[in-house]
């Protein structure tokens, strides 16, 4: 097994085009040549950054969007991007042909996390009502494991927190790893698809507090980030003094 820690590099992007707008979510394709930027309004901008002067390749302006957006996910080869809105809408875009690929069925609750399964044209979405769905963007329908999960989602419903992040086992994409503020959920889609009732399809691990991020950074390493709310309060700037009449 490779025990060397993967190298991570950071480089600054300069001279962004004037058409760029403030972003609420960013994603980079695996080659590091494109940046996908989600605007609070729901617009999506695709930038080419593999040249000295970055350029705006396309600006998506979604039609029929009923509210702003707060979620963005790009698949492992950078071909598809999905956005999630405040009112339960999820739209998938084709970034190669610059067109809308599909719309997921609208739900009453807003999505809280979503991610594409590596090597598959499937999008996993968790919602505020603690339901988790898998959607095949090629067939444009819910997956078989998603339908089977409906009767076994008590693990998510028993938690007082909503799912905040979705990632996958780097060695087995059939295993979906979801997390909320304190717990990890390991979901085996292969067992769900085979409808094997005598095997556990969802395993839970409660060993964290205030977990804000969990993902794989190589085939041998996964990273967990915990941030205490108190630490955020201590880092806030001092309150500005205001003189008020009569005080």
C-alpha positions in Angstrom: 0.0 0.0 0.0 1.2 3.5 -0.8 1.7 5.3 2.5 3.2 8.5 1.1 0.9 11.5 1.6 -0.3 13.0 -1.7 1.2 16.4 -2.7 -1.2 19.4 -2.8 -0.3 22.6 -4.7 -2.1 26.0 -4.8 -1.7 28.5 -7.6 -3.3 31.9 -8.0 -5.5 32.8 -11.0 -5.0 36.3 -12.2 -6.7 38.6 -14.7 -10.2 37.2 -14.6 -12.4 38.5 -17.4 -14.7 41.4 -16.6 -17.8 39.3 -17.2 -17.1 37.3 -14.1 -19.6 37.8 -11.2 -19.4 37.1 -7.5 -19.7 33.3 -6.9 -21.3 31.3 -4.1 -19.8 27.9 -5.2 -16.7 27.0 -7.3 -15.5 23.7 -8.9 -12.5 22.8 -10.9 -12.2 20.1 -13.5 -9.7 17.3 -12.9 -7.2 18.7 -15.5 -7.3 22.1 -13.7 -8.1 23.8 -17.0 -11.7 24.9 -16.3 -13.5 26.6 -13.4 -17.2 26.3 -13.0 -18.7 29.1 -11.0 -22.2 29.2 -9.6 -23.8 32.6 -9.0 -26.3 33.2 -6.2 -28.9 33.9 -8.8 -28.5 30.4 -10.3 -26.5 31.5 -13.3 -23.5 29.3 -14.1 -20.2 30.5 -15.7 -17.6 28.3 -17.2 -14.1 29.7 -17.4 -11.0 28.5 -19.3 -7.9 29.0 -17.0 -5.2 27.0 -18.8 -3.9 30.1 -20.6 -2.2 33.3 -19.4 -5.4 35.3 -19.9 -8.5 33.3 -18.5 -11.6 33.5 -20.7 -15.3 33.0 -20.2 -16.4 30.0 -22.3 -20.1 30.0 -21.5 -22.7 31.7 -19.3 -25.8 29.6 -18.5 -28.9 31.5 -17.6 -31.4 28.9 -16.4 -35.0 29.3 -17.4 -37.8 28.5 -15.0 -35.7 28.7 -11.9 -37.9 29.8 -9.0 -35.2 30.8 -6.6 -31.5 31.3 -6.0 -29.0 28.4 -5.8 -26.6 27.2 -3.1 -25.2 23.8 -4.4 -22.8 22.9 -7.2 -21.4 19.5 -8.2 -19.2 18.6 -11.2 -18.6 15.0 -12.2 -15.1 13.4 -12.3 -14.3 14.1 -15.9 -15.8 17.6 -16.0 -18.5 16.8 -18.5 -21.5 17.5 -16.3 -22.4 20.0 -13.6 -25.5 20.0 -11.4 -26.9 23.0 -9.4 -29.4 22.9 -6.5 -31.8 25.7 -5.7 -33.5 26.9 -2.5 -36.9 25.6 -3.7 -36.0 22.0 -4.4 -35.0 22.2 -8.1 -31.9 20.4 -9.4 -30.6 21.1 -13.0 -27.9 19.1 -14.7 -25.8 20.8 -17.5 -23.7 19.3 -20.3 -20.5 21.3 -20.1 -19.1 19.9 -23.4 -22.1 21.0 -25.5 -23.1 23.9 -23.3 -26.7 22.8 -22.9 -29.2 21.6 -20.3 -29.0 17.8 -19.9 -32.0 17.3 -17.6 -34.1 18.5 -14.7 -34.6 16.3 -11.7 -38.2 16.0 -10.4 -38.8 19.0 -8.2 -39.3 18.3 -4.5 -40.9 20.4 -1.7 -37.6 20.4 0.3 -34.3 22.0 -0.8 -31.3 19.8 -1.5 -28.6 19.9 1.2 -25.8 17.9 -0.5 -25.2 16.3 -3.9 -22.4 14.5 -5.8 -21.9 12.5 -9.0 -20.9 8.8 -8.6 -17.4 8.3 -10.2 -17.6 6.3 -13.4 -21.4 6.5 -13.7 -23.9 8.9 -15.0 -25.6 9.0 -11.6 -26.2 11.9 -9.3 -26.8 11.4 -5.6 -28.9 14.1 -3.9 -29.8 14.5 -0.2 -32.7 16.7 0.8 -33.7 18.7 3.9 -36.4 16.2 4.8 -33.6 13.6 5.2 -34.3 11.6 2.1 -31.5 10.5 -0.3 -32.0 9.8 -4.0 -30.0 8.5 -6.8 -30.8 9.8 -10.3 -29.5 8.4 -13.6 -28.9 11.5 -15.8 -28.7 9.4 -19.0 -32.0 7.5 -18.5 -33.4 10.5 -16.7 -35.0 8.4 -13.9 -34.4 7.4 -10.3 -32.0 4.4 -9.9 -33.0 1.0 -8.7 -31.0 1.4 -5.4 -32.7 4.7 -4.8 -36.1 3.1 -4.9 -34.9 0.3 -2.6 -33.5 2.8 -0.1 -36.9 4.3 0.6 -37.7 1.5 3.0 -34.4 1.7 4.7 -33.8 5.4 5.3 -34.5 5.3 9.1 -30.8 6.0 9.7 -31.1 9.4 8.2 -34.5 10.2 9.8 -33.3 9.2 13.3 -30.6 11.9 13.1 -31.3 15.4 14.3 -29.0 16.8 11.5 -29.4 16.8 7.7 -26.8 15.4 5.4 -24.2 18.0 4.7 -21.8 16.2 2.3 -21.5 13.3 0.0 -18.4 11.5 -1.2 -17.4 8.0 -2.3 -15.0 5.2 -1.3 -11.9 5.8 -3.5 -11.5 2.1 -4.0 -15.2 1.2 -4.5 -17.6 3.7 -6.1 -20.5 1.4 -5.0 -20.0 2.7 -1.5 -21.4 6.1 -0.9 -20.2 8.0 2.2 -22.6 10.7 3.5 -22.1 12.8 6.6 -23.9 15.2 8.8 -22.7 17.3 11.7 -21.6 14.2 13.8 -22.0 11.0 11.9 -20.8 9.1 8.8 -23.2 6.9 6.8 -21.8 4.2 4.5 -24.3 3.2 1.9 -23.7 0.1 -0.3 -25.6 0.6 -3.6 -24.6 -2.9 -4.9 -26.4 -4.6 -2.0 -29.4 -2.4 -2.5 -29.6 -3.2 -6.2 -29.5 -6.9 -5.5 -32.2 -6.5 -2.9 -30.2 -8.6 -0.4 -32.3 -8.4 2.8 -30.0 -10.3 5.0 -27.1 -7.8 4.6 -26.7 -4.4 6.1 -27.0 -1.7 3.5 -26.3 1.3 5.6 -23.5 1.4 8.3 -23.1 4.4 10.7 -20.1 5.7 12.5 -20.5 8.4 15.2 -17.1 9.6 16.1 -17.0 13.3 15.1 -18.3 16.6 16.4 -19.1 19.5 14.1 -17.9 17.7 10.9 -17.9 20.3 8.0 -16.0 18.3 5.4 -15.2 14.6 4.5 -13.7 13.4 1.3 -11.0 11.3 -0.4 -7.8 12.9 -1.6 -6.2 9.7 -3.0 -6.9 6.0 -3.1 -5.3 5.6 0.3 -6.3 8.8 2.1 -9.5 10.5 3.2 -9.7 13.8 5.1 -12.1 14.9 7.8 -12.4 18.5 8.9 -14.1 19.5 12.2 -14.8 23.1 13.1 -16.2 24.0 16.5 -18.8 26.9 16.3 -17.0 28.5 19.3 -13.8 28.8 17.3 -15.7 30.8 14.7 -17.1 33.1 17.3 -13.6 33.8 18.7 -12.3 34.7 15.3 -15.0 37.2 14.5 -13.9 40.9 14.5 -14.8 43.1 17.5 -18.2 44.7 17.4 -18.1 48.3 16.2 -19.0 50.9 18.9 -22.0 53.0 18.1 -23.0 56.1 20.0 -26.7 56.4 20.4 -28.7 59.4 21.7 -29.6 59.1 25.4 -27.2 56.2 26.2 
